[in-house]
């Protein structure tokens, strides 16, 4: 699941309900953990304020991870999976 979280942050994979249907409860919980860890790691990246492309890349990673977490939470809530 760590690889999936990294792929999501880099933009190689998107999380949507069709992808999540293939996962069982434990995989969903594991993915949620790894997405949160990847979000924390992306937040800790230090980019200088005058380096606009680096700031943009960091913000895009954070946006992708946040969107994936929101989709995962809603999917888990619909399936009554406690996260």
Secondary structure, DSSP 8 states (H G I E B T S, - for coil): -HHHHHHHHHTS----HHHHTT--HHHHHHHHHHHHHHHHHHHH----TT-HHHHHHHHHHHHHHHHHHHHHHHHHHHTT---
